[in-house]
Amino acid sequence: MTIKVLVSGSGSMGREVLAAACREDDLEPVAVVDLLATGDTIDLPDGSGAIPLGTDLAAALAEGRPDVIVDFTNADWAPTLIDVSLKAGVRLVIGTSGLPDILVEELGARCAKQKTGAVLASNFALGAVLMQHMAKTAARFYDNAEIIEQHHDRKVDAPSGTSIATAKLMSEARGKPFVRPEPEKLNAPGTRGGEIDGVTIHSTRLPGLVAHQQVIFGSPGETLEIRHNSIDRVSFMPGVVLAIRRVMELDHLVIGLDQLIGLPD
């Protein structure tokens, strides 16, 4: 069975998804949609030709008849993407971060109602998923934890979706918020970073970075550090390809790649 794939976005991640789809014998890229697109076609990375490029999602769905849409764009575009795609009965693989909780709830309800599969994940790198799983396991044994997440300087949101998801998983596993020490005096506002369920999150944005996260647990006399580094966007592609294949078997929304690779709760 060949799975027809429409890519949402023609930026760095969109082009990486396009390249990954070209490498797989059972995947066929049929179109790219980008609201800022110029031109009518986009060359395939493997040099095998070109596929349609446009700004009209509904038209691209009607013409390309994809089975799955893969989206790594932005939260502002997500509501339109979800609405138009589900109305057309097309499955979704979404890696866009910063989606409002109410939008995720609506996505889940619509997928369940019309029995359409979707995968929503904060990170598609398998190592990052394992990092989150290990952090969740360790969370039961520590009262204090902080996260340092580092991304390239063009990332539009902070903190990252991965760091937020990790902090929530840790808090759920612990059963209560972490203890967050507060200094008596801040010499510079915001020095202590943000906070999710007692987990302090520090965001770094610099050229040269791709995606990195370090989870640090502390207790008297010791620390435990769990770190994952994506040094190239190709690291996300095995997870994306896995999600494209598995979403064809789903009739509901799955949140997190951990459920697709068989990690225990």
DORO-266937 format. One line per 5 residues: number of its first residue (from 1); their letters; for each residue x, y, z of N, C-alpha, C. Coordinates in Angstrom, 3 decimals. Example, Ala and Ser with C-alpha at 12.3 -4.5 7.8 and 13.67 -1.06 7.14 Angstrom:
<recs>
1) as) 13.190:-5.690:7.800:12.300:-4.500:7.800:13.200:-3.300:7.800  12.850:-2.250:7.080:13.670:-1.060:7.140:12.900:0.030:7.870
</recs>
This chain:
<recs>
1) mtikv) 0.842:-1.206:0.000:0.000:0.000:0.000:0.873:1.251:0.000  0.599:2.160:-0.894:1.306:3.434:-0.944:0.487:4.495:-0.213  1.129:5.199:0.709:0.468:6.249:1.481:0.802:7.594:0.845  -0.213:8.316:0.422:-0.012:9.628:-0.181:0.089:10.684:0.917  1.140:11.493:0.842:1.459:12.458:1.902:1.440:13.877:1.365
6) lvsgs) 0.705:14.747:2.045:0.750:16.183:1.776:1.541:16.835:2.901  2.511:17.668:2.563:3.341:18.336:3.562:2.847:19.766:3.759  2.585:20.129:4.998:2.175:21.486:5.338:3.413:22.264:5.761  3.796:23.244:4.923:4.978:24.051:5.215:6.151:23.672:4.327  6.837:24.686:3.808:7.978:24.430:2.918:9.280:24.953:3.511
11) gsmgr) 9.295:25.159:4.836:10.508:25.593:5.509:11.451:24.423:5.763  12.337:24.588:6.720:13.356:23.570:6.980:12.749:22.222:7.332  11.762:22.214:8.229:11.152:20.946:8.624:10.304:20.368:7.499  9.575:21.216:6.793:8.762:20.743:5.686:9.600:20.057:4.626  10.731:20.639:4.296:11.611:20.054:3.287:12.253:18.760:3.793
16) evlaa) 12.509:18.695:5.092:13.060:17.457:5.656:12.022:16.338:5.586  10.755:16.672:5.877:9.678:15.680:5.757:9.538:15.224:4.309  9.625:16.163:3.395:9.536:15.845:1.971:10.646:14.866:1.570  11.856:15.130:2.040:12.984:14.247:1.730:12.777:12.859:2.318  12.252:12.805:3.538:12.015:11.513:4.182:10.967:10.709:3.424
21) acred) 9.912:11.389:2.972:8.869:10.696:2.216:9.419:10.148:0.902  10.342:10.876:0.292:10.947:10.415:-0.956:11.810:9.173:-0.746  12.382:9.040:0.440:13.269:7.905:0.705:12.528:6.597:0.951  11.242:6.688:1.302:10.483:5.491:1.675:9.658:4.982:0.494  9.776:3.678:0.217:9.085:3.096:-0.934:7.563:3.133:-0.806
26) dlepv) 7.063:3.141:0.438:5.613:3.089:0.630:4.987:4.464:0.849  5.787:5.542:0.726:5.262:6.895:0.883:5.399:7.661:-0.425  4.373:8.446:-0.754:4.391:9.237:-1.982:3.987:10.680:-1.678  4.932:11.620:-1.721:4.556:13.025:-1.526:3.766:13.527:-2.730  2.602:14.148:-2.467:1.736:14.565:-3.575:1.608:16.078:-3.690
31) avvdl) 1.904:16.817:-2.617:1.767:18.276:-2.676:2.356:18.903:-1.423  2.649:20.194:-1.531:3.079:21.001:-0.386:2.196:22.236:-0.332  1.718:22.560:0.865:0.906:23.761:1.069:1.651:24.699:2.008  1.773:25.958:1.603:2.449:26.962:2.409:1.802:28.310:2.103  1.310:28.980:3.138:0.613:30.247:2.936:1.514:31.316:2.334
36) latgd) 2.826:31.144:2.468:3.771:32.118:1.922:4.420:31.613:0.638  3.841:30.585:0.054:4.445:29.963:-1.124:4.489:30.918:-2.306  5.571:30.843:-3.045:5.693:31.534:-4.326:6.029:30.481:-5.368  5.374:30.530:-6.499:5.556:29.502:-7.505:4.475:28.447:-7.409  4.444:27.564:-8.390:3.392:26.559:-8.476:3.868:25.154:-8.160
41) tidlp) 5.173:24.939:-8.144:5.704:23.604:-7.880:6.921:23.698:-6.969  7.274:22.556:-6.386:8.475:22.450:-5.569:9.208:21.184:-5.980  10.522:21.306:-6.174:11.320:20.157:-6.597:11.435:19.146:-5.463  11.343:17.869:-5.814:11.541:16.816:-4.837:13.033:16.685:-4.526  13.373:16.469:-3.263:14.789:16.424:-2.872:15.592:15.314:-3.549
46) dgsga) 14.928:14.252:-3.991:15.660:13.148:-4.616:15.885:13.361:-6.106  15.439:14.506:-6.617:15.656:14.826:-8.015:14.742:14.098:-8.989  13.684:13.498:-8.470:12.797:12.704:-9.333:11.723:13.528:-10.026  11.678:14.829:-9.747:10.668:15.664:-10.375:10.180:16.742:-9.441  8.957:17.205:-9.666:8.375:18.265:-8.842:6.927:17.918:-8.539
51) iplgt) 6.411:18.488:-7.450:5.021:18.307:-7.075:4.389:19.677:-6.862  3.059:19.752:-6.861:2.386:21.046:-6.706:2.707:21.734:-5.377  2.855:23.046:-5.452:3.055:23.904:-4.288:2.022:25.019:-4.362  1.284:25.231:-3.269:0.264:26.268:-3.300:-0.112:26.752:-1.920  -1.028:27.710:-1.887:-1.475:28.304:-0.629:-2.871:27.838:-0.227
56) dlaaa) -3.582:27.159:-1.129:-4.974:26.754:-0.900:-5.010:25.293:-0.467  -5.236:25.061:0.806:-5.246:23.696:1.341:-6.381:22.865:0.749  -7.580:23.437:0.686:-8.722:22.687:0.166:-8.487:22.236:-1.272  -7.914:23.128:-2.077:-7.625:22.785:-3.469:-6.574:21.688:-3.553  -5.555:21.766:-2.691:-4.502:20.747:-2.690:-5.053:19.385:-2.276
61) laegr) -5.982:19.378:-1.330:-6.597:18.120:-0.911:-7.424:17.515:-2.034  -8.166:18.361:-2.720:-9.009:17.877:-3.808:-8.178:17.342:-4.970  -7.066:18.009:-5.250:-6.236:17.605:-6.387:-5.318:16.436:-6.055  -4.654:16.493:-4.887:-3.678:15.450:-4.553:-4.265:14.232:-3.884  -5.437:14.381:-3.272:-6.131:13.291:-2.581:-5.187:12.536:-1.635
66) pdviv) -4.547:13.257:-0.705:-3.600:12.606:0.221:-4.321:11.761:1.264  -3.590:10.802:1.802:-4.091:10.001:2.922:-3.747:10.676:4.249  -2.593:11.362:4.281:-2.070:11.942:5.516:-1.498:13.330:5.232  -1.704:14.247:6.173:-1.057:15.559:6.132:-0.072:15.626:7.289  1.155:16.052:7.009:2.172:16.230:8.047:2.415:17.725:8.217
71) dftna) 2.287:18.200:9.461:2.379:19.637:9.717:3.407:19.959:10.786  4.392:20.801:10.420:5.355:21.377:11.359:5.439:22.871:11.071  4.328:23.590:11.279:4.323:25.015:10.951:4.151:25.851:12.222  2.964:26.382:12.450:2.764:27.220:13.631:1.336:27.093:14.142  1.166:27.485:15.390:-0.120:27.295:16.061:-1.230:28.137:15.442
76) dwapt) -0.899:29.255:14.795:-1.926:30.091:14.180:-2.582:29.398:12.986  -1.814:28.596:12.273:-2.322:27.906:11.086:-3.060:26.611:11.447  -2.752:26.061:12.623:-3.275:24.750:13.011:-4.810:24.646:12.992  -5.567:25.618:13.516:-7.030:25.459:13.504:-7.599:25.297:12.100  -7.099:26.084:11.144:-7.568:25.959:9.760:-7.161:24.619:9.173
81) lidvs) -5.918:24.237:9.400:-5.422:22.956:8.902:-6.278:21.803:9.413  -6.538:21.796:10.705:-7.310:20.712:11.313:-8.730:20.680:10.765  -9.369:21.838:10.708:-10.762:21.900:10.259:-10.908:21.432:8.818  -10.102:21.971:7.923:-10.206:21.628:6.507:-9.843:20.165:6.271  -8.814:19.693:6.948:-8.357:18.317:6.761:-9.391:17.304:7.238
86) lkagv) -9.925:17.522:8.440:-10.892:16.569:8.971:-12.186:16.580:8.166  -12.582:17.726:7.660:-13.767:17.770:6.807:-13.570:16.939:5.543  -12.312:16.855:5.108:-11.999:16.059:3.922:-11.700:14.601:4.270  -11.713:14.275:5.570:-11.459:12.899:5.985:-10.004:12.495:5.886  -9.096:13.460:5.946:-7.667:13.179:5.814:-7.030:13.086:7.201
91) rlvig) -6.195:12.089:7.397:-5.520:11.883:8.676:-4.423:12.926:8.880  -4.083:13.146:10.154:-3.137:14.210:10.503:-1.970:13.680:11.326  -0.777:14.164:11.015:0.406:13.978:11.856:0.924:15.384:12.147  0.853:15.801:13.414:1.139:17.184:13.775:2.295:17.250:14.760  3.313:18.036:14.396:4.432:18.275:15.295:4.532:19.726:15.706
96) tsglp) 3.558:20.530:15.313:3.551:21.950:15.665:3.347:22.122:17.164  4.145:22.956:17.798:4.041:23.167:19.240:3.184:24.390:19.543  2.790:24.501:20.801:2.039:25.659:21.260:0.559:25.626:20.958  0.000:24.448:20.645:-1.436:24.373:20.375:-2.215:24.547:21.679  -3.257:25.381:21.681:-4.057:25.557:22.898:-4.728:24.249:23.317
101) dilve) -4.895:24.051:24.612:-5.518:22.821:25.118:-6.900:22.606:24.529  -7.662:23.699:24.368:-9.024:23.561:23.849:-9.021:23.054:22.411  -8.007:23.454:21.634:-7.901:22.975:20.251:-7.573:21.484:20.231  -6.702:21.047:21.125:-6.358:19.621:21.205:-7.580:18.804:21.620  -8.355:19.332:22.563:-9.578:18.645:22.988:-10.566:18.533:21.835
106) elgar) -10.724:19.611:21.082:-11.635:19.590:19.934:-11.148:18.612:18.873  -9.840:18.566:18.649:-9.273:17.629:17.687:-9.581:16.194:18.098  -9.386:15.897:19.379:-9.673:14.553:19.869:-11.137:14.177:19.715  -12.019:15.115:20.024:-13.451:14.844:19.919:-13.878:14.617:18.471  -13.355:15.422:17.559:-13.717:15.280:16.147:-13.174:13.982:15.562
111) cakqk) -11.939:13.635:15.937:-11.357:12.386:15.440:-12.178:11.184:15.915  -12.580:11.212:17.191:-13.369:10.113:17.738:-14.736:10.018:17.069  -15.354:11.172:16.819:-16.684:11.190:16.239:-16.699:10.632:14.822  -15.711:11.008:14.019:-15.707:10.553:12.630:-14.719:9.405:12.383  -14.140:8.911:13.495:-13.232:7.750:13.420:-12.089:7.980:12.428
116) tgavl) -11.447:9.112:12.593:-10.305:9.470:11.770:-9.055:9.538:12.641  -7.990:8.907:12.205:-6.766:8.878:12.981:-5.986:10.181:12.930  -5.305:10.495:14.028:-4.403:11.647:14.092:-3.336:11.370:15.132  -2.149:11.901:14.896:-1.049:11.790:15.855:-0.547:13.199:16.138  -0.485:13.549:17.417:0.029:14.839:17.856:1.171:14.570:18.831
121) asnfa) 2.362:15.067:18.509:3.514:14.802:19.377:4.353:16.060:19.536  4.878:16.250:20.733:5.731:17.417:20.993:7.122:17.221:20.423  7.508:15.965:20.177:8.833:15.689:19.622:8.804:14.344:18.915  9.360:14.291:17.711:9.356:13.051:16.936:10.713:12.355:16.937  11.702:12.891:17.639:12.972:12.200:17.772:12.805:11.069:18.783
126) lgavl) 13.164:9.860:18.401:12.962:8.719:19.286:13.752:8.885:20.578  14.947:9.473:20.488:15.742:9.713:21.690:15.069:10.672:22.642  14.381:11.676:22.096:13.672:12.636:22.945:12.501:11.970:23.659  11.828:11.059:22.971:10.723:10.317:23.589:11.248:9.458:24.739  12.396:8.813:24.518:13.005:8.011:25.576:13.461:8.899:26.734
131) mqhma) 13.974:10.083:26.425:14.366:11.034:27.465:13.182:11.391:28.351  12.031:11.673:27.733:10.834:11.986:28.499:10.405:10.809:29.366  10.496:9.608:28.805:10.104:8.409:29.550:11.006:8.209:30.767  12.320:8.402:30.584:13.254:8.260:31.700:13.015:9.326:32.759  12.715:10.545:32.319:12.436:11.625:33.268:11.176:11.325:34.072
136) ktaar) 10.183:10.774:33.402:8.943:10.408:34.101:9.219:9.326:35.143  10.075:8.374:34.801:10.418:7.302:35.738:11.144:7.852:36.958  12.079:8.773:36.734:12.876:9.323:37.834:12.073:10.263:38.719  11.028:10.855:38.171:10.294:11.911:38.882:9.731:11.447:40.221  9.437:10.174:40.349:8.839:9.661:41.594:9.822:9.704:42.766
141) fydna) 11.123:9.865:42.453:12.143:9.727:43.495:12.776:11.059:43.908  12.296:12.170:43.324:12.910:13.467:43.598:11.840:14.522:43.879  12.214:15.486:44.719:11.322:16.608:45.020:11.628:17.828:44.161  12.844:17.917:43.636:13.280:19.102:42.892:13.737:18.720:41.493  13.319:19.514:40.525:13.731:19.243:39.146:13.667:20.528:38.326
146) eiieq) 14.595:20.668:37.396:14.593:21.800:36.470:14.924:21.297:35.068  14.505:22.062:34.067:14.728:21.702:32.671:15.416:22.856:31.954  16.447:22.540:31.213:17.080:23.510:30.316:16.817:23.045:28.898  16.085:23.846:28.133:15.826:23.486:26.736:16.503:24.504:25.838  17.139:24.017:24.777:17.912:24.868:23.888:17.471:24.636:22.443
151) hhdrk) 17.198:25.732:21.735:16.766:25.640:20.343:17.411:26.743:19.507  17.280:26.588:18.212:17.788:27.580:17.267:17.082:28.920:17.458  17.684:29.960:16.962:17.192:31.314:17.214:15.949:31.671:16.412  15.509:30.794:15.503:14.300:31.082:14.719:13.046:30.419:15.289  13.176:29.701:16.385:12.015:29.059:16.997:11.074:30.141:17.521
156) vdaps) 9.783:30.001:17.203:8.851:31.102:17.459:8.279:31.096:18.871  8.408:29.981:19.604:7.786:29.936:20.926:8.796:29.501:21.985  8.479:29.830:23.219:9.286:29.425:24.366:8.374:29.368:25.592  8.528:28.395:26.472:9.426:27.259:26.298:8.922:26.299:25.230  9.732:25.334:24.890:9.373:24.384:23.842:8.231:23.481:24.273
161) gtsia) 7.514:22.960:23.285:6.452:22.005:23.581:6.977:20.765:24.267  8.193:20.349:23.892:8.788:19.168:24.511:9.039:19.388:25.994  9.555:20.564:26.353:9.845:20.825:27.765:8.559:20.915:28.587  7.530:21.517:28.016:6.245:21.597:28.717:5.668:20.202:28.924  5.686:19.397:27.858:5.159:18.035:27.954:5.956:17.213:28.963
166) taklm) 7.282:17.394:28.974:8.123:16.657:29.918:7.788:17.032:31.351  7.663:18.313:31.627:7.336:18.767:32.982:5.988:18.218:33.441  5.012:18.205:32.549:3.691:17.682:32.917:3.738:16.186:33.176  4.480:15.448:32.359:4.630:14.003:32.571:5.301:13.729:33.915  6.317:14.518:34.245:7.024:14.339:35.510:6.114:14.610:36.701
171) searg) 5.333:15.669:36.611:4.430:16.022:37.700:3.347:14.964:37.887  2.815:14.470:36.769:1.796:13.420:36.845:2.360:12.158:37.482  3.593:11.798:37.108:4.211:10.602:37.666:4.471:10.762:39.161  4.830:11.975:39.574:5.117:12.247:40.986:3.839:12.353:41.806  2.771:12.760:41.147:1.492:12.871:41.835:1.251:14.214:42.489
176) kpfvr) 2.196:15.129:42.362:2.055:16.465:42.927:3.155:17.344:42.337  3.010:18.673:42.445:4.045:19.566:41.901:5.386:19.369:42.591  6.440:19.733:41.893:7.775:19.694:42.473:7.989:20.896:43.383  8.999:20.809:44.225:9.377:21.916:45.101:10.252:22.862:44.289  9.896:24.142:44.277:10.630:25.130:43.480:11.212:26.195:44.393
181) pepek) 12.503:26.141:44.675:13.123:27.158:45.537:13.071:28.538:44.884  12.727:29.535:45.672:12.695:30.909:45.182:13.730:31.731:45.936  14.609:32.441:45.254:15.595:33.276:45.947:14.920:34.461:46.632  15.580:34.967:47.656:15.040:36.133:48.344:15.119:37.376:47.465  16.088:37.386:46.547:16.281:38.568:45.712:16.658:38.136:44.296
186) lnapg) 16.010:38.730:43.306:16.372:38.511:41.911:17.140:39.727:41.401  18.382:39.543:41.035:19.192:40.655:40.557:18.859:41.050:39.129  18.185:40.146:38.422:17.685:40.437:37.071:16.345:39.736:36.923  15.281:40.454:36.518:13.959:39.856:36.382:13.980:38.651:35.437  13.263:37.600:35.834:13.151:36.427:34.980:14.307:35.460:35.061
191) trgge) 15.270:35.737:35.934:16.463:34.896:36.018:16.123:33.445:36.321  15.096:33.212:37.106:14.750:31.845:37.492:13.953:31.111:36.421  13.621:31.767:35.325:12.931:31.093:34.233:11.445:30.934:34.481  10.814:30.130:33.597:9.388:29.860:33.736:9.143:28.676:34.644  7.872:28.308:34.776:7.542:27.236:35.726:6.314:26.469:35.258
196) idgvt) 6.402:25.152:35.280:5.286:24.251:34.995:5.230:23.228:36.122  4.182:23.258:36.933:3.999:22.284:38.018:5.220:22.184:38.926  5.826:23.320:39.209:6.974:23.340:40.102:8.303:23.059:39.428  8.290:22.730:38.140:9.523:22.483:37.391:9.937:23.783:36.708  11.093:24.320:37.071:11.602:25.519:36.424:12.117:25.158:35.037
201) ihstr) 11.738:25.947:34.026:12.184:25.711:32.651:12.963:26.929:32.175  14.179:26.692:31.712:15.031:27.726:31.160:15.126:27.528:29.645  14.892:28.565:28.871:14.918:28.488:27.412:16.119:29.230:26.857  16.887:28.552:26.024:18.027:29.143:25.339:17.734:29.203:23.852  18.011:30.338:23.205:17.805:30.495:21.763:19.085:31.063:21.143
206) lpglv) 19.761:30.233:20.337:21.031:30.655:19.749:21.208:30.077:18.350  21.843:30.808:17.441:22.239:30.217:16.167:23.187:29.048:16.431  23.084:28.023:15.588:23.948:26.863:15.753:23.295:25.711:16.488  22.250:26.007:17.262:21.515:24.950:17.953:20.419:24.393:17.048  20.011:23.169:17.317:18.838:22.589:16.655:17.773:22.364:17.715
211) ahqqv) 17.875:21.271:18.493:16.922:21.008:19.574:17.615:20.159:20.625  17.643:20.665:21.861:18.364:19.996:22.933:17.568:20.174:24.228  17.602:19.150:25.078:16.913:19.292:26.368:17.650:18.508:27.444  17.802:19.159:28.590:18.436:18.546:29.744:17.477:18.630:30.925  17.182:17.489:31.530:16.357:17.425:32.729:17.284:17.139:33.906
216) ifgsp) 17.231:17.987:34.926:18.127:17.855:36.078:17.291:17.643:37.343  17.526:16.516:38.005:16.909:16.234:39.297:17.956:16.450:40.384  17.524:16.978:41.530:18.459:17.221:42.616:17.914:16.762:43.947  18.785:16.202:44.752:18.462:15.865:46.139:19.756:16.011:46.940  19.697:16.018:48.258:20.918:16.240:49.048:22.056:15.303:48.638
221) getle) 23.168:15.892:48.208:24.361:15.124:47.908:24.429:14.541:46.512  23.419:14.778:45.648:23.492:14.197:44.308:22.599:14.949:43.324  22.922:14.786:42.054:22.044:15.226:40.975:21.970:14.105:39.946  20.866:14.080:39.212:20.692:13.151:38.101:20.347:13.980:36.877  21.125:13.804:35.792:20.911:14.581:34.583:20.579:13.645:33.419
226) irhns) 19.518:13.976:32.701:19.102:13.225:31.519:19.074:14.217:30.363  19.846:13.950:29.323:19.983:14.920:28.230:19.780:14.253:26.879  19.113:14.977:25.999:18.967:14.537:24.610:19.372:15.675:23.684  20.075:15.332:22.599:20.498:16.322:21.618:20.058:15.902:20.222  19.327:16.763:19.549:19.103:16.611:18.113:20.062:17.577:17.429
231) idrvs) 21.053:17.036:16.750:22.054:17.881:16.099:21.742:18.100:14.629  20.684:17.440:14.143:20.239:17.616:12.761:18.756:17.271:12.708  18.009:17.979:11.870:16.567:17.737:11.781:16.230:16.350:11.258  17.194:15.690:10.657:16.937:14.327:10.186:16.614:13.400:11.358  16.995:13.790:12.582:16.722:12.963:13.764:15.229:12.786:14.015
236) fmpgv) 14.423:13.721:13.515:12.977:13.632:13.729:12.285:12.701:12.730  12.957:12.378:11.635:12.287:11.707:10.536:11.870:10.250:10.798  12.669:9.439:11.521:12.168:8.091:11.822:10.832:8.118:12.565  10.686:9.053:13.496:9.425:9.178:14.222:8.301:9.666:13.339  8.596:10.589:12.423:7.583:11.092:11.503:7.102:9.970:10.576
241) vlair) 8.038:9.214:10.027:7.677:8.114:9.127:6.861:7.066:9.880  7.275:6.759:11.099:6.511:5.820:11.925:5.087:6.311:12.141  4.944:7.598:12.465:3.616:8.163:12.720:2.745:8.132:11.463  3.337:8.418:10.301:2.575:8.374:9.049:2.017:6.973:8.808  2.834:5.982:9.038:2.376:4.604:8.823:1.334:4.178:9.849
246) rvmel) 1.582:4.510:11.110:0.671:4.057:12.160:-0.655:4.807:12.164  -0.647:6.081:11.728:-1.893:6.841:11.749:-2.920:6.241:10.794  -2.449:5.508:9.797:-3.365:4.853:8.864:-4.168:3.751:9.540  -3.693:3.274:10.694:-4.373:2.200:11.422:-5.277:2.738:12.525  -5.208:4.053:12.782:-5.917:4.635:13.918:-7.295:5.160:13.528
251) dhlvi) -8.198:5.180:14.512:-9.504:5.802:14.325:-9.776:6.841:15.404  -8.673:7.372:15.997:-8.789:8.351:17.072:-7.487:9.127:17.151  -7.448:10.115:18.046:-6.248:10.913:18.259:-5.320:10.224:19.244  -4.044:10.140:18.896:-3.008:9.667:19.809:-2.071:10.837:20.100  -1.867:11.115:21.383:-0.981:12.201:21.796:0.314:11.601:22.325
256) gldql) 1.410:11.909:21.662:2.705:11.409:22.091:3.151:10.196:21.308  4.406:10.214:20.923:4.961:9.106:20.153:5.195:7.873:21.013  5.236:8.040:22.321:5.506:6.910:23.222:4.494:5.800:23.058  3.237:6.175:22.772:2.204:5.159:22.606:2.407:4.343:21.335  3.080:4.929:20.364:3.271:4.241:19.084:4.490:3.336:19.094
261) iglpd) 5.420:3.559:20.039:6.612:2.719:20.073:6.574:1.732:21.240  5.447:1.669:21.941:5.245:0.610:22.942:5.854:0.852:24.301  6.117:2.114:24.670:6.641:2.374:25.995:5.538:2.197:27.038  5.855:1.620:28.190:4.834:1.437:29.232:4.447:2.763:29.850  3.241:2.830:30.384:2.766:4.047:31.068:3.538:4.280:32.355
</recs>
